[in-house]
Amino acid sequence: MPRPTLAQISLPALRHNYVLAARLASPAKAMAVVKADGYGHGLEPVVAALRGLSPQFAVSSIEEACRVRIIEPDAPVLLLQGVHSASDLNAAAQARFEPVLHHPGQLDDLERWAAAGESLTVWIKINTGMNRLGFHLACIDDVVARLRVCAGVRLRGMIHHFACADERQHPLTDLQFAHFQALIEQYPGFEYSAANSAAHFRPELNRCHWTRPGIMLYGSSPFADESAASLGLRPVMSLISGLISVRDLLPGDTVGYGATWTASAPCRMGMVAVGYADGYPRHAPSGTPVWIAGRRVPLIGRVSMDMLAVDLSACPQARPCDPVELWGEHVPVDEVATLAGTIGYELLTGITARVPRSYLD
Ligand SMILES: *Cc1c(COP(=O)(O)O)cnc(C)c1O
C-alpha cells in the first residue's frame, strides 16, 4: 500500500475555469499562464487539457516553454521574462517562442543576434508602475525605433502587469490603466496584454487584445476577501491523505512538537499522513479545518514534516485508513492559506515532488 497522500487534479474543473476566464476576457483572448509547473498542477497535463481552448500560453522560462512545446506544437508561447541569456535566442526563434524584452541589455543582445539573420517575434514589457520589470514609458519611442530596424525581428505587442488589481479600489490600478491606455493610443497596430486573474473581474480594465489568467484557472481566488466559489471558480487540486492512527487523550495531554496544544477534556485525536515536506504549510495554526468522514475537524498542535494531528471528537467513528482532504472541494485552499498567513498561489505551487499527482478527466 503506498502512502495515501496525493494531489488529485480535476481537468474538467481547470477547463471550466479557463472557459470562465475566456468569457470574462471577451472580446480579448485569454492566454493561459502555466508557469511554475502549471502552478503546481503539472505543466504537461495542464497544457494538454487546455489545448484547443487557449490560443497561446505564457511561462517564465525557456525551460518551461520547451515543455509546453512538446505537448502543444503550434500555439505561441510567451516568455514572461524573455530569455535569460543571449545564447537562448536561437532556440527561442526555432521553437517560435515569443520573448518579452524588459531590459536594455536584452535589446542589445537582440540587435547583435538579429545581425546573424534569424527571425523572432517579441513583445515589450512596459513598466506602468509595478516597478518590477519593464521599460519606462519615456523609453518606448526609442525601443520601438530600434526594433523597427532590427532585421528579422517582429514586434508583436506590449504587455504590462497590475500591482494591485486584487484590491478593488486601489489608486495605483487606475494610474497604471491610464498609462497603458495612453500607450495603446500612441502606438496603434500592436497587440496589447494587461489583465492578470484579478483584472478579469474588473471589466473596465480589460480593454486590450490579450488577458493573462493564472491563479483563477486553478480555482483559487485572486482576492483576499472573495471566495473562489463566489466568483464561479471550481477547485482544481484536492490535497488528499489518510488517517494513520487514532488515540484517546486525557485532560492535560499535549500534542506534538513544542506541546503547543493541550486537551482540556477527554478527546479523540487522529494523525494524518501529510506534513510540511509535502507542501502543507507548517504555519497552519490549531483550528485550521481538515475534512474527514464528511465533516470539518480542527488541526491541533504543530504540523510535522510528515504528519499532522486533528481533533476527532466530533467524528468518533473515524478510523485509520479513512480518507482526509486537506484542501479541495470541502476546504478551499484559500481558507487554509489565509489561516497560514499566505496565499493560495504559494500553497498550490509549494506541493513537493514526493506527492504523486493523479488526474481526473
Ligand atoms: C504570473 C503572471 C500572471 C498571472 O497572474 P495571476 O495573478 O496568477 O492571474 C500574469 N502576468 C504576468 C506577467 C505574470 O507574471
Residues whose N, C-alpha, C, O or C-beta is under 5 A from the ligand:
A	BS01	LIG	V33 L80 H161 N196 S197 A198 R212 P213 G214 I215 M216
